[in-house]
Amino acid sequence: MPAETSLPVLDLDHLAAMTGGDTELSLEVIGIFREQAQLWSRLLDPRAEARQWADAAHTLKGASLGIGALKLAAACERAEKAGRSHTAPSPAHASVLLGDVKDALGETLEAAARAVYDLASAAKRSAS
């Protein structure tokens, strides 16, 4: 993946490509992502076994790629790799990795809320 600073928080062109430009489907996919984020983010605990938070990061990575949340996907990928390595990261390193995931997740959820608003508004305008 490219450098994280160059990655978009939420690439709406990617989302449109994944949903065939279908606004209703885009809204549904974002909704599913938000549910997944709520569920799996609870397991991003650096004090837990590395396998547990690596699995959560893996699932969030897949969900984020589905909506074009590339910055979050990159943070999840780093955490997942560290959690699955032969030598588990220290609790301090795990805290930093998972903190990065949680920060990117917060940004993504804000961007997703804006996207939902924009998509719903555009759908209303085109329906009138």
MMTF fields as JSON, N, C-alpha, C and O atoms, coordinates in Angstrom:
{
  "mmtfVersion": "1.0.0",
  "mmtfProducer": "UNKNOWN",
  "numBonds": 511,
  "numAtoms": 512,
  "numGroups": 128,
  "numChains": 1,
  "numModels": 1,
  "chainsPerModel": [1],
  "groupsPerChain": [128],
  "chainIdList": ["A"],
  "bondAtomList": [4, 2, 8, 6, 12, 10, 16, 14, 20, 18, 24, 22, 28, 26, 32, 30, 36, 34, 40, 38, 44, 42, 48, 46, 52, 50, 56, 54, 60, 58, 64, 62, 68, 66, 72, 70, 76, 74, 80, 78, 84, 82, 88, 86, 92, 90, 96, 94, 100, 98, 104, 102, 108, 106, 112, 110, 116, 114, 120, 118, 124, 122, 128, 126, 132, 130, 136, 134, 140, 138, 144, 142, 148, 146, 152, 150, 156, 154, 160, 158, 164, 162, 168, 166, 172, 170, 176, 174, 180, 178, 184, 182, 188, 186, 192, 190, 196, 194, 200, 198, 204, 202, 208, 206, 212, 210, 216, 214, 220, 218, 224, 222, 228, 226, 232, 230, 236, 234, 240, 238, 244, 242, 248, 246, 252, 250, 256, 254, 260, 258, 264, 262, 268, 266, 272, 270, 276, 274, 280, 278, 284, 282, 288, 286, 292, 290, 296, 294, 300, 298, 304, 302, 308, 306, 312, 310, 316, 314, 320, 318, 324, 322, 328, 326, 332, 330, 336, 334, 340, 338, 344, 342, 348, 346, 352, 350, 356, 354, 360, 358, 364, 362, 368, 366, 372, 370, 376, 374, 380, 378, 384, 382, 388, 386, 392, 390, 396, 394, 400, 398, 404, 402, 408, 406, 412, 410, 416, 414, 420, 418, 424, 422, 428, 426, 432, 430, 436, 434, 440, 438, 444, 442, 448, 446, 452, 450, 456, 454, 460, 458, 464, 462, 468, 466, 472, 470, 476, 474, 480, 478, 484, 482, 488, 486, 492, 490, 496, 494, 500, 498, 504, 502, 508, 506],
  "bondOrderList": [1, 1, 1, 1, 1, 1, 1, 1, 1, 1, 1, 1, 1, 1, 1, 1, 1, 1, 1, 1, 1, 1, 1, 1, 1, 1, 1, 1, 1, 1, 1, 1, 1, 1, 1, 1, 1, 1, 1, 1, 1, 1, 1, 1, 1, 1, 1, 1, 1, 1, 1, 1, 1, 1, 1, 1, 1, 1, 1, 1, 1, 1, 1, 1, 1, 1, 1, 1, 1, 1, 1, 1, 1, 1, 1, 1, 1, 1, 1, 1, 1, 1, 1, 1, 1, 1, 1, 1, 1, 1, 1, 1, 1, 1, 1, 1, 1, 1, 1, 1, 1, 1, 1, 1, 1, 1, 1, 1, 1, 1, 1, 1, 1, 1, 1, 1, 1, 1, 1, 1, 1, 1, 1, 1, 1, 1, 1],
  "groupList": [{"groupName": "MET", "atomNameList": ["N", "CA", "C", "O"], "elementList": ["N", "C", "C", "O"], "formalChargeList": [0, 0, 0, 0], "bondAtomList": [1, 0, 2, 1, 3, 2], "bondOrderList": [1, 1, 2], "singleLetterCode": "M", "chemCompType": "L-PEPTIDE LINKING"}, {"groupName": "PRO", "atomNameList": ["N", "CA", "C", "O"], "elementList": ["N", "C", "C", "O"], "formalChargeList": [0, 0, 0, 0], "bondAtomList": [1, 0, 2, 1, 3, 2], "bondOrderList": [1, 1, 2], "singleLetterCode": "P", "chemCompType": "L-PEPTIDE LINKING"}, {"groupName": "ALA", "atomNameList": ["N", "CA", "C", "O"], "elementList": ["N", "C", "C", "O"], "formalChargeList": [0, 0, 0, 0], "bondAtomList": [1, 0, 2, 1, 3, 2], "bondOrderList": [1, 1, 2], "singleLetterCode": "A", "chemCompType": "L-PEPTIDE LINKING"}, {"groupName": "GLU", "atomNameList": ["N", "CA", "C", "O"], "elementList": ["N", "C", "C", "O"], "formalChargeList": [0, 0, 0, 0], "bondAtomList": [1, 0, 2, 1, 3, 2], "bondOrderList": [1, 1, 2], "singleLetterCode": "E", "chemCompType": "L-PEPTIDE LINKING"}, {"groupName": "THR", "atomNameList": ["N", "CA", "C", "O"], "elementList": ["N", "C", "C", "O"], "formalChargeList": [0, 0, 0, 0], "bondAtomList": [1, 0, 2, 1, 3, 2], "bondOrderList": [1, 1, 2], "singleLetterCode": "T", "chemCompType": "L-PEPTIDE LINKING"}, {"groupName": "SER", "atomNameList": ["N", "CA", "C", "O"], "elementList": ["N", "C", "C", "O"], "formalChargeList": [0, 0, 0, 0], "bondAtomList": [1, 0, 2, 1, 3, 2], "bondOrderList": [1, 1, 2], "singleLetterCode": "S", "chemCompType": "L-PEPTIDE LINKING"}, {"groupName": "LEU", "atomNameList": ["N", "CA", "C", "O"], "elementList": ["N", "C", "C", "O"], "formalChargeList": [0, 0, 0, 0], "bondAtomList": [1, 0, 2, 1, 3, 2], "bondOrderList": [1, 1, 2], "singleLetterCode": "L", "chemCompType": "L-PEPTIDE LINKING"}, {"groupName": "VAL", "atomNameList": ["N", "CA", "C", "O"], "elementList": ["N", "C", "C", "O"], "formalChargeList": [0, 0, 0, 0], "bondAtomList": [1, 0, 2, 1, 3, 2], "bondOrderList": [1, 1, 2], "singleLetterCode": "V", "chemCompType": "L-PEPTIDE LINKING"}, {"groupName": "ASP", "atomNameList": ["N", "CA", "C", "O"], "elementList": ["N", "C", "C", "O"], "formalChargeList": [0, 0, 0, 0], "bondAtomList": [1, 0, 2, 1, 3, 2], "bondOrderList": [1, 1, 2], "singleLetterCode": "D", "chemCompType": "L-PEPTIDE LINKING"}, {"groupName": "HIS", "atomNameList": ["N", "CA", "C", "O"], "elementList": ["N", "C", "C", "O"], "formalChargeList": [0, 0, 0, 0], "bondAtomList": [1, 0, 2, 1, 3, 2], "bondOrderList": [1, 1, 2], "singleLetterCode": "H", "chemCompType": "L-PEPTIDE LINKING"}, {"groupName": "GLY", "atomNameList": ["N", "CA", "C", "O"], "elementList": ["N", "C", "C", "O"], "formalChargeList": [0, 0, 0, 0], "bondAtomList": [1, 0, 2, 1, 3, 2], "bondOrderList": [1, 1, 2], "singleLetterCode": "G", "chemCompType": "PEPTIDE LINKING"}, {"groupName": "ILE", "atomNameList": ["N", "CA", "C", "O"], "elementList": ["N", "C", "C", "O"], "formalChargeList": [0, 0, 0, 0], "bondAtomList": [1, 0, 2, 1, 3, 2], "bondOrderList": [1, 1, 2], "singleLetterCode": "I", "chemCompType": "L-PEPTIDE LINKING"}, {"groupName": "PHE", "atomNameList": ["N", "CA", "C", "O"], "elementList": ["N", "C", "C", "O"], "formalChargeList": [0, 0, 0, 0], "bondAtomList": [1, 0, 2, 1, 3, 2], "bondOrderList": [1, 1, 2], "singleLetterCode": "F", "chemCompType": "L-PEPTIDE LINKING"}, {"groupName": "ARG", "atomNameList": ["N", "CA", "C", "O"], "elementList": ["N", "C", "C", "O"], "formalChargeList": [0, 0, 0, 0], "bondAtomList": [1, 0, 2, 1, 3, 2], "bondOrderList": [1, 1, 2], "singleLetterCode": "R", "chemCompType": "L-PEPTIDE LINKING"}, {"groupName": "GLN", "atomNameList": ["N", "CA", "C", "O"], "elementList": ["N", "C", "C", "O"], "formalChargeList": [0, 0, 0, 0], "bondAtomList": [1, 0, 2, 1, 3, 2], "bondOrderList": [1, 1, 2], "singleLetterCode": "Q", "chemCompType": "L-PEPTIDE LINKING"}, {"groupName": "TRP", "atomNameList": ["N", "CA", "C", "O"], "elementList": ["N", "C", "C", "O"], "formalChargeList": [0, 0, 0, 0], "bondAtomList": [1, 0, 2, 1, 3, 2], "bondOrderList": [1, 1, 2], "singleLetterCode": "W", "chemCompType": "L-PEPTIDE LINKING"}, {"groupName": "LYS", "atomNameList": ["N", "CA", "C", "O"], "elementList": ["N", "C", "C", "O"], "formalChargeList": [0, 0, 0, 0], "bondAtomList": [1, 0, 2, 1, 3, 2], "bondOrderList": [1, 1, 2], "singleLetterCode": "K", "chemCompType": "L-PEPTIDE LINKING"}, {"groupName": "CYS", "atomNameList": ["N", "CA", "C", "O"], "elementList": ["N", "C", "C", "O"], "formalChargeList": [0, 0, 0, 0], "bondAtomList": [1, 0, 2, 1, 3, 2], "bondOrderList": [1, 1, 2], "singleLetterCode": "C", "chemCompType": "L-PEPTIDE LINKING"}, {"groupName": "TYR", "atomNameList": ["N", "CA", "C", "O"], "elementList": ["N", "C", "C", "O"], "formalChargeList": [0, 0, 0, 0], "bondAtomList": [1, 0, 2, 1, 3, 2], "bondOrderList": [1, 1, 2], "singleLetterCode": "Y", "chemCompType": "L-PEPTIDE LINKING"}],
  "groupTypeList": [0, 1, 2, 3, 4, 5, 6, 1, 7, 6, 8, 6, 8, 9, 6, 2, 2, 0, 4, 10, 10, 8, 4, 3, 6, 5, 6, 3, 7, 11, 10, 11, 12, 13, 3, 14, 2, 14, 6, 15, 5, 13, 6, 6, 8, 1, 13, 2, 3, 2, 13, 14, 15, 2, 8, 2, 2, 9, 4, 6, 16, 10, 2, 5, 6, 10, 11, 10, 2, 6, 16, 6, 2, 2, 2, 17, 3, 13, 2, 3, 16, 2, 10, 13, 5, 9, 4, 2, 1, 5, 1, 2, 9, 2, 5, 7, 6, 6, 10, 8, 7, 16, 8, 2, 6, 10, 3, 4, 6, 3, 2, 2, 2, 13, 2, 7, 18, 8, 6, 2, 5, 2, 2, 16, 13, 5, 2, 5],
  "groupIdList": [1, 2, 3, 4, 5, 6, 7, 8, 9, 10, 11, 12, 13, 14, 15, 16, 17, 18, 19, 20, 21, 22, 23, 24, 25, 26, 27, 28, 29, 30, 31, 32, 33, 34, 35, 36, 37, 38, 39, 40, 41, 42, 43, 44, 45, 46, 47, 48, 49, 50, 51, 52, 53, 54, 55, 56, 57, 58, 59, 60, 61, 62, 63, 64, 65, 66, 67, 68, 69, 70, 71, 72, 73, 74, 75, 76, 77, 78, 79, 80, 81, 82, 83, 84, 85, 86, 87, 88, 89, 90, 91, 92, 93, 94, 95, 96, 97, 98, 99, 100, 101, 102, 103, 104, 105, 106, 107, 108, 109, 110, 111, 112, 113, 114, 115, 116, 117, 118, 119, 120, 121, 122, 123, 124, 125, 126, 127, 128],
  "secStructList": [7, 7, 7, 4, 4, 4, 1, 7, 1, 7, 7, 2, 2, 2, 2, 2, 2, 2, 2, 6, 6, 7, 2, 2, 2, 2, 2, 2, 2, 2, 2, 2, 2, 2, 2, 2, 2, 2, 2, 2, 2, 6, 6, 7, 7, 6, 6, 1, 7, 2, 2, 2, 2, 2, 2, 2, 2, 2, 2, 2, 2, 2, 2, 2, 2, 2, 2, 6, 7, 2, 2, 2, 2, 2, 2, 2, 2, 2, 2, 2, 2, 2, 2, 2, 1, 1, 1, 7, 7, 7, 2, 2, 2, 2, 2, 2, 2, 2, 2, 2, 2, 2, 2, 2, 2, 2, 2, 2, 2, 2, 2, 2, 2, 2, 2, 2, 2, 2, 2, 2, 2, 2, 2, 2, 2, 2, 2, 7],
  "xCoordList": [0.846, 0.0, 0.884, 1.985, 0.414, 1.179, 1.327, 0.68, 2.192, 2.382, 1.028, 0.181, 0.847, -0.465, -0.903, -2.099, 0.021, -0.369, -1.008, -1.778, -0.7, -1.28, -2.592, -3.24, -2.97, -4.192, -5.406, -5.346, -6.502, -7.72, -8.354, -8.241, -9.021, -9.776, -10.923, -11.164, -11.631, -12.736, -12.763, -13.045, -12.473, -12.431, -13.815, -14.15, -14.603, -15.97, -16.009, -16.978, -14.974, -14.902, -14.749, -15.351, -13.944, -13.769, -15.101, -15.484, -15.797, -17.098, -18.071, -18.78, -18.101, -18.998, -18.643, -19.529, -17.349, -16.932, -17.351, -17.751, -17.261, -17.623, -19.133, -19.579, -19.921, -21.38, -22.028, -23.252, -21.233, -21.774, -22.488, -23.368, -22.111, -22.733, -24.14, -24.832, -24.571, -25.91, -25.914, -25.285, -26.618, -26.632, -27.197, -26.627, -28.299, -28.9, -27.941, -27.824, -27.263, -26.3, -25.118, -24.618, -24.678, -23.588, -23.97, -23.168, -25.193, -25.671, -25.724, -25.373, -26.157, -26.23, -24.836, -24.627, -23.894, -22.523, -21.895, -21.211, -22.125, -21.602, -22.247, -21.567, -23.526, -24.202, -23.613, -23.409, -23.343, -22.726, -21.34, -20.958, -20.587, -19.259, -19.351, -18.568, -20.29, -20.428, -20.755, -20.239, -21.605, -21.92, -20.688, -20.416, -19.949, -18.722, -17.715, -17.075, -17.586, -16.638, -17.001, -16.129, -18.275, -18.72, -18.42, -17.955, -18.68, -18.474, -16.992, -16.579, -16.209, -14.822, -13.889, -12.847, -14.225, -13.329, -13.22, -12.219, -14.231, -14.184, -13.076, -12.618, -12.656, -11.627, -10.216, -9.254, -10.088, -8.767, -8.145, -7.88, -7.928, -7.388, -5.941, -5.688, -4.992, -3.579, -3.216, -2.171, -4.051, -3.783, -4.284, -3.939, -5.087, -5.61, -4.532, -3.469, -4.839, -3.92, -3.776, -4.745, -2.573, -2.295, -3.19, -3.634, -3.457, -4.307, -5.689, -6.256, -6.238, -7.579, -7.615, -8.473, -6.686, -6.753, -6.265, -6.65, -5.421, -5.012, -6.21, -6.384, -7.035, -8.248, -9.211, -9.801, -9.367, -10.238, -9.703, -10.468, -8.396, -7.794, -7.988, -8.245, -7.866, -8.065, -9.494, -9.7, -10.46, -11.859, -12.153, -12.843, -11.631, -11.822, -11.141, -11.645, -9.999, -9.302, -10.186, -10.322, -10.781, -11.659, -12.862, -13.234, -13.47, -14.631, -14.235, -14.984, -13.075, -12.649, -12.317, -12.57, -11.76, -11.473, -12.757, -12.772, -13.821, -15.104, -15.718, -16.497, -15.373, -15.941, -14.921, -15.265, -13.674, -12.659, -11.975, -11.434, -11.993, -11.314, -9.873, -9.507, -9.068, -7.735, -6.754, -5.864, -6.902, -6.029, -6.259, -5.303, -7.506, -7.835, -7.328, -6.781, -7.498, -7.027, -5.521, -5.047, -4.773, -3.322, -2.955, -2.056, -3.638, -3.371, -3.732, -3.007, -4.845, -5.258, -4.247, -3.933, -3.747, -2.782, -1.514, -0.977, -1.038, 0.163, -0.097, 0.734, -1.245, -1.568, -1.724, -1.229, -2.406, -2.615, -1.284, -1.072, -0.395, 0.911, 1.686, 2.296, 1.664, 2.392, 1.777, 2.498, 0.471, -0.198, -0.037, -0.176, 0.253, 0.42, 1.887, 2.186, 2.798, 4.222, 4.61, 3.898, 5.729, 6.188, 6.486, 6.318, 6.923, 7.201, 6.123, 6.056, 5.299, 4.208, 4.799, 5.797, 4.189, 4.695, 4.496, 3.62, 5.32, 5.166, 3.824, 3.245, 3.325, 2.073, 2.158, 1.177, 3.309, 3.466, 3.368, 2.713, 4.017, 3.962, 2.543, 2.042, 1.91, 0.525, -0.381, -1.282, -0.154, -0.959, -0.817, -1.8, 0.397, 0.622, -0.071, -0.772, 0.12, -0.504, -2.024, -2.661, -2.593, -4.051, -4.582, -5.714, -3.777, -4.152, -4.249, -5.148, -3.312, -3.358, -4.623, -5.256, -4.984, -6.203, -7.416, -8.285, -7.476, -8.634, -8.725, -9.822, -7.575, -7.594, -8.123, -8.972, -7.613, -8.064, -9.541, -10.279, -9.965, -11.366, -12.262, -13.315, -11.852, -12.63, -12.768, -13.859, -11.666, -11.704, -12.629, -13.4, -12.547, -13.354, -14.833, -15.66, -15.168, -16.576, -17.13, -18.288, -16.325, -16.76, -16.978, -17.984, -16.028, -16.15, -17.347, -18.036, -17.597, -18.744, -20.052, -20.993, -20.119, -21.335, -21.574, -22.71, -20.504, -20.646, -21.087, -21.936, -20.515, -20.873, -22.333, -23.024, -22.806, -24.213, -25.103, -26.079, -24.77, -25.553, -25.544, -26.59, -24.352, -24.226, -24.956, -25.646, -24.808, -25.454, -26.98, -27.702, -27.451, -28.896, -29.452, -30.546, -28.718, -29.171, -29.223, -30.167, -28.211, -28.172, -29.318, -29.923, -29.613, -30.696, -32.035, -32.893, -32.219, -33.468, -33.619, -34.701, -32.495, -32.54, -32.87, -33.648, -32.286, -32.543, -33.958, -34.519, -34.524, -35.882, -36.933, -38.067, -36.565, -37.57, -37.649, -38.447],
  "yCoordList": [-1.185, 0.0, 1.239, 1.212, 2.33, 3.57, 4.117, 3.647, 5.123, 5.755, 6.182, 6.708, 5.944, 6.18, 7.631, 7.895, 8.574, 9.978, 10.311, 11.267, 9.539, 9.81, 9.051, 9.221, 8.23, 7.437, 8.239, 8.955, 8.12, 8.828, 8.15, 6.937, 8.953, 8.393, 7.569, 6.448, 8.119, 7.41, 7.795, 8.943, 6.844, 7.067, 6.734, 5.569, 7.776, 7.567, 7.018, 6.36, 7.278, 6.669, 5.152, 4.396, 4.719, 3.289, 2.671, 1.598, 3.362, 2.885, 2.767, 1.769, 3.779, 3.752, 2.595, 1.946, 2.339, 1.227, -0.112, -1.027, -0.225, -1.474, -1.719, -2.864, -0.641, -0.772, -0.495, -0.41, -0.356, -0.085, 1.253, 1.439, 2.187, 3.511, 3.532, 4.544, 2.457, 2.358, 3.036, 2.548, 4.151, 4.926, 4.123, 4.135, 3.433, 2.638, 1.55, 1.3, 0.912, -0.119, 0.503, -0.071, 1.659, 2.358, 2.654, 2.455, 3.129, 3.408, 2.131, 2.135, 1.053, -0.224, -0.73, -1.212, -0.617, -1.067, -0.24, -0.786, 1.054, 1.898, 1.489, 1.437, 1.204, 0.753, -0.535, -0.677, -1.464, -2.734, -2.475, -3.067, -1.589, -1.246, -0.679, -1.056, 0.211, 0.816, -0.236, -0.174, -1.198, -2.283, -3.135, -3.482, -3.467, -4.254, -3.505, -4.093, -2.206, -1.396, -1.401, -1.529, -1.263, -1.257, -2.598, -2.64, -3.662, -5.0, -5.307, -5.695, -5.129, -5.576, -4.615, -5.042, -3.342, -2.396, -2.701, -2.358, -3.335, -3.72, -4.732, -4.857, -5.441, -6.467, -5.94, -6.708, -4.655, -4.058, -3.64, -2.463, -4.626, -4.402, -4.885, -6.08, -3.976, -4.385, -5.336, -5.984, -5.434, -6.358, -7.771, -8.724, -7.895, -9.208, -9.983, -9.454, -11.239, -12.04, -11.405, -10.897, -11.437, -10.818, -11.408, -10.688, -12.709, -13.348, -12.703, -12.512, -12.364, -11.775, -10.434, -10.211, -9.533, -8.226, -8.274, -7.433, -9.251, -9.413, -9.857, -9.391, -10.761, -11.188, -10.015, -9.852, -9.207, -8.032, -7.054, -6.51, -6.837, -5.933, -6.475, -5.713, -7.782, -8.409, -8.181, -7.824, -8.388, -8.211, -6.754, -6.459, -5.841, -4.408, -4.005, -3.151, -4.619, -4.33, -4.697, -3.916, -5.875, -6.296, -5.387, -5.013, -5.033, -4.14, -2.765, -2.149, -2.286, -0.95, -0.941, 0.051, -2.027, -2.085, -2.092, -1.625, -2.608, -2.646, -1.275, -1.077, -0.324, 1.023, 2.048, 3.21, 1.627, 2.57, 3.327, 4.41, 2.772, 3.387, 2.885, 2.033, 3.43, 2.894, 3.212, 2.412, 4.352, 4.703, 3.733, 3.262, 3.438, 2.473, 1.088, 0.382, 0.696, -0.619, -0.761, -1.822, 0.297, 0.25, 0.105, -0.663, 0.83, 0.718, -0.68, -1.264, -1.208, -2.563, -3.597, -4.547, -3.41, -4.363, -4.411, -5.486, -3.241, -3.204, -3.923, -4.708, -3.652, -4.294, -5.8, -6.586, -6.191, -7.615, -8.341, -9.392, -7.793, -8.429, -8.549, -9.583, -7.493, -7.533, -8.564, -9.292, -8.631, -9.571, -11.018, -11.921, -11.245, -12.61, -13.015, -14.14, -12.106, -12.428, -13.474, -13.682, -14.118, -15.173, -14.617, -15.307, -13.386, -12.74, -11.696, -10.694, -11.925, -10.986, -9.64, -9.593, -8.547, -7.232, -6.981, -7.566, -6.111, -5.745, -5.052, -4.556, -5.011, -4.288, -2.812, -2.251, -2.202, -0.805, -0.673, 0.239, -1.579, -1.54, -1.854, -1.224, -2.824, -3.155, -1.952, -1.684, -1.229, -0.041, 1.012, 1.638, 1.205, 2.182, 1.73, 2.516, 0.476, -0.051, 0.055, 0.516, -0.369, -0.361, 1.051, 1.347, 1.919, 3.332, 3.939, 4.731, 3.56, 4.031, 3.535, 4.276, 2.275, 1.719, 2.484, 2.871, 2.699, 3.395, 4.84, 5.346, 5.51, 6.877, 6.894, 7.714, 5.981, 5.901, 5.502, 5.973, 4.638, 4.23, 5.419, 5.595, 6.228, 7.423, 8.361, 8.858, 8.604, 9.446, 8.849, 9.562, 7.539, 6.849, 6.932, 7.169, 6.74, 6.819, 8.224, 8.377, 9.245, 10.621, 10.819, 11.392, 10.342, 10.469, 9.671, 10.106, 8.51, 7.692, 8.406, 8.361, 9.062, 9.806, 10.94, 11.182, 11.634, 12.689, 12.105, 12.677, 10.969, 10.32, 9.896, 10.064, 9.352, 8.952, 10.17, 10.116, 11.252, 12.478, 12.954, 13.267, 13.004, 13.477, 12.555, 13.031, 11.269, 10.307, 10.378, 10.371, 10.447, 10.526, 11.829, 11.847, 12.918, 14.218, 14.207, 14.718, 13.626, 13.549, 12.67, 12.974, 11.593, 10.701, 11.424, 11.252, 12.224, 12.984, 14.01, 14.187, 14.692, 15.703, 15.064, 15.616, 13.915, 13.285, 12.689, 12.543, 12.348, 11.798, 12.886, 12.594, 14.16, 15.225, 15.798, 16.703],
  "zCoordList": [0.0, 0.0, 0.0, 0.551, -0.615, -0.617, 0.791, 1.727, 0.929, 2.233, 2.784, 2.063, 4.079, 4.691, 4.564, 4.437, 4.594, 4.512, 3.177, 3.084, 2.141, 0.83, 0.602, -0.431, 1.551, 1.398, 1.847, 2.846, 1.113, 1.53, 2.738, 2.918, 3.558, 4.674, 4.113, 4.561, 3.136, 2.497, 1.025, 0.684, 0.162, -1.279, -1.856, -2.071, -2.098, -2.579, -4.003, -4.382, -4.79, -6.123, -6.001, -6.764, -5.043, -4.783, -4.344, -4.812, -3.442, -2.975, -4.15, -4.276, -5.0, -6.159, -7.092, -7.649, -7.261, -8.115, -7.505, -8.225, -6.186, -5.507, -5.536, -5.473, -5.633, -5.586, -6.942, -7.037, -7.966, -9.29, -9.374, -10.214, -8.506, -8.52, -7.941, -8.052, -7.335, -6.754, -5.381, -4.442, -5.271, -4.032, -2.869, -1.778, -3.083, -2.004, -1.524, -0.324, -2.461, -2.089, -1.349, -0.382, -1.796, -1.095, 0.345, 1.258, 0.549, 1.907, 2.741, 3.921, 2.126, 2.832, 3.217, 4.331, 2.289, 2.546, 3.675, 4.542, 3.66, 4.745, 6.071, 7.096, 6.061, 7.276, 7.815, 9.021, 6.932, 7.342, 7.911, 8.919, 7.265, 7.768, 9.185, 10.057, 9.411, 10.733, 11.785, 12.901, 11.445, 12.376, 12.662, 13.811, 11.61, 11.775, 12.65, 13.522, 12.404, 13.169, 14.649, 15.508, 14.941, 16.334, 17.0, 18.139, 16.308, 16.847, 17.063, 18.156, 16.012, 16.046, 16.771, 17.269, 16.845, 17.516, 19.008, 19.637, 19.576, 20.998, 21.28, 22.415, 20.26, 20.438, 20.203, 20.239, 19.966, 19.735, 21.074, 21.322, 21.908, 23.241, 23.282, 23.132, 23.483, 23.481, 24.615, 24.556, 25.641, 26.751, 26.445, 27.143, 25.41, 25.02, 24.261, 23.936, 23.995, 23.186, 21.811, 21.246, 21.286, 19.981, 18.895, 18.001, 18.963, 17.947, 17.914, 16.838, 19.085, 19.148, 18.432, 17.577, 18.775, 18.119, 16.681, 15.87, 16.353, 14.949, 14.103, 12.977, 14.65, 13.943, 13.757, 12.689, 14.795, 14.699, 13.65, 12.854, 13.657, 12.669, 11.259, 10.327, 11.103, 9.787, 9.282, 8.123, 10.15, 9.766, 9.441, 8.465, 10.256, 9.971, 8.667, 7.937, 8.377, 7.122, 5.938, 4.996, 5.981, 4.893, 4.746, 3.633, 5.864, 5.817, 5.294, 4.535, 5.689, 5.247, 3.756, 3.072, 3.252, 1.814, 1.001, -0.138, 1.566, 0.871, 0.659, -0.275, 1.522, 1.364, 0.877, 0.659, 0.705, 0.244, 1.37, 1.147, 2.577, 3.72, 3.742, 4.552, 2.842, 2.608, 3.73, 4.017, 4.358, 5.481, 6.638, 7.255, 6.93, 7.975, 7.601, 8.448, 6.363, 5.92, 6.129, 6.534, 5.855, 6.03, 7.509, 7.852, 8.375, 9.818, 10.317, 11.122, 9.84, 10.218, 9.738, 10.455, 8.545, 8.0, 8.843, 9.107, 9.266, 10.114, 11.446, 11.905, 12.054, 13.329, 13.147, 13.955, 12.093, 11.846, 11.68, 12.284, 10.874, 10.65, 11.951, 12.223, 12.753, 14.025, 14.962, 15.643, 14.998, 15.882, 15.468, 16.293, 14.2, 13.699, 13.568, 13.168, 13.901, 13.765, 14.804, 15.786, 14.58, 15.488, 16.879, 17.885, 16.92, 18.2, 18.433, 17.721, 19.409, 19.697, 20.103, 20.823, 19.647, 20.024, 21.521, 22.158, 22.052, 23.462, 23.648, 22.682, 24.872, 25.108, 24.675, 24.187, 24.851, 24.433, 22.916, 22.412, 22.19, 20.725, 20.241, 19.31, 20.878, 20.523, 20.771, 19.976, 21.857, 22.152, 21.061, 20.667, 20.576, 19.508, 18.228, 17.589, 17.856, 16.631, 16.692, 15.744, 17.802, 17.925, 18.117, 17.735, 18.701, 18.78, 17.389, 17.109, 16.512, 15.124, 14.423, 13.671, 14.677, 14.081, 14.593, 13.811, 15.883, 16.466, 15.984, 15.747, 15.837, 15.299, 13.871, 13.523, 13.046, 11.646, 11.584, 10.719, 12.499, 12.538, 12.871, 12.257, 13.831, 14.174, 12.986, 12.707, 12.285, 11.082, 10.033, 9.39, 9.869, 8.861, 9.199, 8.319, 10.464, 10.85, 10.641, 10.25, 10.895, 10.613, 9.119, 8.7, 8.318, 6.862, 6.353, 5.43, 6.948, 6.538, 6.857, 6.063, 8.005, 8.359, 7.36, 6.953, 6.967, 5.952, 4.624, 3.94, 4.257, 2.99, 2.984, 1.979, 4.092, 4.186, 3.982, 3.233, 4.639, 4.494, 3.037, 2.47, 2.446, 1.061, 0.082, -0.82, 0.251, -0.646, -0.512, -1.509, 0.726, 0.952, 0.41, -0.155, 0.574, 0.055, -1.471, -2.073, -2.083, -3.548, -4.061, -5.089, -3.35, -3.761, -3.669, -4.535, -2.638, -2.481, -3.598, -4.158, -3.916, -4.982, -6.33, -7.109, -6.598, -7.901, -7.974, -9.06, -6.811, -6.795, -6.962, -7.342, -6.678, -6.78, -8.157, -8.404]
}
